[in-house]
């Protein structure tokens, strides 16, 4: 059996071809718009431009949680951005997020653009006064975990998820490297949640809203089809936390928004009113009758 020749990086890297894999078409070494197109605008204060990935779910779950508390100013329009078709590279989207990543938010009331999912959660928490403790110690602990998630999730998504689920070829070194890190992160969460109900302590917060779409979905078997591979059932405290949050009605609604895959009953491509969820349920019932 021949030994493969080790890859030798060139003296200067050049972009000669797409990297391959499911998301190859969205990767490029330059920023900026590729085409002119305005973003749609709805009638509500908050305009969300997104796709129902874990990062996208954070923001729509947050909005639904605020609405569940009766915060009418959190009404929102969620516009679908198909990243596989390059819609995040439109001139309109780049104006809201120069990094061309979902989700992005434009607040019609304040004129603020907000990009990066963690920044959007923090913006909404501060604007409406919910899901971020006012006590300095509790607030700091919540932000510790929010920033932990923002720094850790790329290892789970761009690292483990890419090489385990999406890469055109399976490489032992890459999968081993990122599996080890993913399991270390799961252990960090499990140990912490053994002593705390939520990440920030006793209160449900933006730290939980940010983390659940990634690590909650993972241990519940909803991400990368990797539950058995990672032995997620061994993280009992993380499982408890994930199932607890999964039962929240606002989470169940928010995770459906801008989702374009999976069961049809779990998809709501765009959301412009609370009644859109009811109409989706009626569509499902009609389909079952037919």
Secondary structure, 3 states (H helix, E strand, C coil): CCCCCCCCCCCCCCCCCCCCCCCHHHCCCCCCCCECCCCCCCCCCEEEEECCCHHHHHHHHHHHHHHHCCCHHHCEEEEECCHHHCHHHEHHHHHHCCCCCCCEEEECCCCEEEECHHHHHHHHHHHHCCCCCCCHHHHHHHHHHHHHHHHHHHHHHHHHHHHHHHCCCCCHHHHHHHHHHHHHHHHHHHHHHCCCCECCECCCCHHHHHHHHHHHHHHCCCCCCCHHHHCHHHCHHHHHHHHHHHCCHHHHHHCCECCCCCCHHHCECCECCCHHHHHHHHHHHHHHHC
